[in-house]
Amino acid sequence: MLCLRNIYAFALRRCQFRTLSSDMLLSQLNSCTTEDQVFDLVGKNKAKLSEKHVGSAINLLWKFQKEKSELLRSIDYVKNHSQFLTLRILAENKIEFMDNDLLVDTLYNVLRFSLPTLSKFAMCLNEQQIYASPLTGKIADIVNMNLDSIQDTRVLSVLMINISGVISQSFRERLIQKAELLLETVNFIHFNHARRMVQFLRNVRLTYRPLLEKCNKVFLENPSQLDLENISLILGLYQSLQFNNTEFRLVIKQKLTETIDDCNNPVSFTKLFAALGPMAGPEVRERLIATALLMVEEFNCHQALVVVETMEEMECRNSHLIQKIASLLHKYLDKYKPVELAKITQALVLLHCQNAELYTKLRRLVVGYLQVNVVPSDISMLTRVLSMLPSSQVDEVVINRVDAILPQCNLSDLNAFATALVRWVRHDQSHQQSTSGPGAKLLQKLSNCGHQRLQKASDMDLLLEELRYISGEWFEEILVEETMNTCQRLMDQITWMNVLEFSSFFVKTNYRSTPLLDRIASVAVQHISKIHPSGTYTILLPFTIMNYDPPQSEEFFETCIQHFSSHLALPDTLNWRVRLRLMELNRAVCLECPEFQIPWFHERYCQQIQRKGNGSTNTAQQQIHRMLGEILGGSQYAKVSVLTPYYYGIDFECILDKNKKPLPYMDQSIVLADLVQWGPDIQLLGKKGLPPGAQRIAVEFLDSKAFCKNSYHLKGDTAMKKRHLEILGYQVVQVYAER
């Protein structure tokens, strides 16, 4: 609003020379008694109308309508009049010269005649970069009151993105529901209207799959609109929302590949490289890298940044291109903002770039920005990046800067600081054993601040936003228990809108909390119709991983199964996670439900996975194998890294006869995977059957990953593997090797 006041003051100075006729025009407008008199004056004085005249005219038109009864009002006549269109256009053009009161009055009065005009008005404010002002709040309030009457996807989508910064959670949900309704009922949806709706979700940081799927469908139904510009924009939105759609990626991959030869300038090639590079196959990747090498000297500073970020995403290992792009970035380094320097540093480090001079300059620039910055999120970002630089040591300037802003930091900032400090302390030999150094003291302060912030937390959505990108050993060792206590305290705030995000976070913690698991199950059962079918995977995952059945588990699992069973039409190209889960399902049904007579149809898939894997044994396995040999009487009595039927891998296998004495393997060169399949009733030793009463023993060494973090409760996959091995005829011995 201050911006508007300054502009308005400037406008007043400009208008001091206006003639007396302008004041007379305002008097004439105020003397009008009918709509036609107003329109007549507007038509005769278009060139003379100031922002005050426009506001006064619109105010009068609504005043005349208010004075009439509902039956006698002529709103359609007014809003369809040619001179009202003139007033609307003038209002949009003169918005920057209006003061606050005039803006609000004009806004309210225009709305009485036209919601589309309100959307244009809101867009004008957005173009003035007025995102979260009281005036934008007024627009949001008007939209909230009139949302049910909006039937135009253009109007709704424009308003959604322009008020996204000032809306409540409940209003956000109403907007999303309205958008879904229009996408389902309107015959034709314009490409840009769907794009704005996705942009709205990005603005409010909400990955709401039902709306995303509907918008994605609009994009696929308009392939002619999927040019390089739109593809780049949509991919950026999808990436920020962590949304992926296989069909969309297949379509755009084909379209982008077809445009390679046409992208022969730095502008178009940079967009193509960023969009196609991460999803391209080997041949196309090489073409893109070859073109980048030829064009690298022509890139400006922004294009160089885009290319190096994409190279990081592609895990590019072309040393020539890495060296060239690093030299170019070095030349442009002084032009980049702090967040861009952070992106550059991360990309170069992960690309294993060797350029000491570049890293020295990066460190100097980052420290410089760190000394003057006052925004906690910026300081945490710069600190994290500084710790990534080669030979970087803890700096007193950094310690003091972080210490000064700790009370303002959220959990994500605290985690970034802790991660950086731990990295510094480990690299700095002089402080490794010190618990009284500045780094260690600051780490203790960070821990205290983290606990205090969790104890004060009162909003689950805000807490999840802070926890969204947190990971690492500091959080797992210091804050995870307090975090779970806080989540249990706030678990009544877990709703159908945030249950998917909470479940995803919950899985990452590896912390078994039955009250929270019960809450997830309860929300899912009550609101399953509001949750996208693909979300049932996220809902079920904590229960399978934590090996837990909630109360009324039969109802819970049946509800989830019924919800996604009608959406099982899988695309031809499945991602690795889906294929892996299908294999596990096929294996479980074959072993646990033989009465269904379901065939094992993943033999070839498992063989492919096996060939890609590393079949060699590590040093620890070799040592344990020798120890087992000593215990059993020789290495021929035990096998290492055995692959069972249905492709379970076990650490060690031995066979005991009916007297519990070990039996030797007849040919150690024969691996079990090469033999025919066997089950509990058809068991083979080499190529001969086991002696009567003999027993296969599977020895499995478990580490902490096999258990939930806060207990010795076996996780689901480990417990299921033990059960399946027993069905196959093994006696399973699980040894916990604590580190």
C-alpha positions, 0 to 999 in steps of 0.5 A: 500500500505504501507503494500505491501511496507513493505512486499516488503522490506522484500522480497528484503532482502531475495533475496540478496543472489540470484546468478548471474544466476537470473540476467542473467535470467532477461537479457535473458527475456529482449532479447526475441523477440517472445512469444515462446522464453519467454515461453521456458525460463519460462519452463526451469527456473520455480524454479528460477523465482522471482516476477520481472521475472514473471512481466517482462515475462507477460509485454513482452507477452503483448508488443509483442501483442501490436506491432501486428495489430488486425488481427495478434494478437494471444491472444488466443494462449498466454492465452491457453499456458501451460507456461502462466498458470505457469506465472499466478499461480506464479503471484498469489503466489508472489503478496505479494512480488511485489512493487506498480509499478510491481503490477499495471503493472502485473495486467494490462497485465494479464487482457489483457489475462484473466478476471478470472485471474484478479478475483483471483488477486483481491481475493489475495489482499482481503486476504492481507486485502487490501480493499481500496488501490489505487491498488484496485481502479485500479482493479475497474477501469479495471472492469468498462471498461470491465464489458460488457465482463464478462459472468461468475458469478464466476468472477463477484461475486468475483470482486464485493465483492473485489472492493465494498469498492472503487466504486461509486454509478453509478458503483454500479448500473452497477454491480447490473444490470450486476449481475441481467442479468447474474442470468437471462440468465446463465443456472446454477448459483453456490450457492456460486456465489449467496452468494457472490452477497448478500455479495456485497449488505451487503458490500455496505449497500444496500437492493436491493430486485430484486437481493436479490430475484434472489439470494434467488431463487438460494439458494432454488433451491440448497437445498443440499447446505443449510447446517448449515454453509451456513444457518448461513452465509446467515441468517447473511447477510439477517439480516444485510440487513433487508431482509426476505423471508417466503419460505426461512425461512420455508425451513431452519427451517425444515432443522435446526430442523432435525439437532438438534440431530446431533449438539452435540458439542459447535461449531455446537450447537452454530450455530444451536442455533443462526440460529434456536432459534429466529424462533423456536416454543415452543417445539423446543425452550425448547429443545434448551434451555435444551441443552444449559444448559447442554453445557454452561460450554463448550462454549468459549468466542465467543460462549458465546457471540453468545448464549447471543445475541440469547437469547436476540433475543429470549426474553429468560426468563429462569433464570437458563440459564441467570445466567449461561451464565452471570457467563461464560461471567464474566469469559471471560470479559477481552477477549472481544473487545469494540463492543463485550462488547456493545453487551453483556451489551445490551443483559444482560440488556434486559434479566433482568439479576441480577448480580451487580458484572458483571455490575460493571466490565462491567462499569469499562471496558467500561469507560476504553475503552472510555477514550482511544478511538478516533473513534466517532462511537465507543465512541457513542456506548460505551456511549450508552451502559454505560448509559444502565448499572444499577445505571449508572450516568453521568460521567465527563470523559464521558462528556469531551470525548464526548465534545472533538469529537463532530465536527467529529460526524455524526447524528447517533452518536449525537443521541446516545449521546443525548439518553444516556445523557437524560437517565442519567439526568432523573436518576440523581436526583441532575441534574434533575431540573438543566439547567446549569449542564454539561449534560444540556450544552452538550445536547445544544451543541449536538442540535447545532451540529445536526442542523449545520450538517443538514444545511451542508448536500449535499448528500441524500444517505449519509444523509439517511445512517446517519438517518437509525437507528435514533429514539427517542424523542431527534430526534423527538423534536429537529431535525425532522423539520430541517431534513425535511427542509434538505430533501426538499432541497435535494429532487431532489436526491430522485431516484428510487434507494433510494426512498424505503429507503426514504419512510421508513424513512419518515413514521417514522418521522410522519411529513407531507411534501407535497413536499416530498410526491409529489416527492415520487409519481413522482419518483414512476410513472416515474420509477415503472418498476425499483422498486420491486413489494413488494416495492409498499407497502413502496411507498404507506404507507406514503400516507395512513398514512399521509392521502394525495392524490398527484397531479395526484393521480389517475395515481399514485395509478393506476400505483402502483396497476398495478405494484403489481397486477401481483404478488399477489400469496401469500404464505400459511403462511402469516406474521401478517402485510400482514394478517392485511392489507388484513383484512383492505382491505376486510373491506374497500371494504365491507363498501365503495363498497357494489356494488361489493358484496365482502363477509366479510371473516375475521370474524374468523381472527378478533375473534382470534385477539380479543381473544388474546387482552386485553378486560379490561378497564383501569383507565382512561376509567373508570373515563371517563365512570363515567363522561359520566354517570354523564352528561347523567344521569347514567352509563347505558346510555353509553357503554365503549370499544365497538366492532362494526361489522367489528371489529372496537373498539370505546372508548364509545358509547351512543344512543340518541333518536329523541329529543337528549335525551339518551336511556338506555342500557337494559342489560349492560352485553350484549356486542355488539360483541355477537349480530347479525351484523347491518348496517345503515338500520338494527340497534338493541338496545340490541336485539330490534331495535332502536326507530325511529329517534334514533342515535348511537353516537361514542365518540373517544378520540384522542391523538397526535398519531392520527395526523401528527407531524407538524399539526392537519391533521388527519392521514389516519387510523383515518380518515378512521375509522371515515368514516367507523363508519359513514357508519355503522350508527354512528355519530362520536365525536372525542375529542383530549386529548392533553397531 
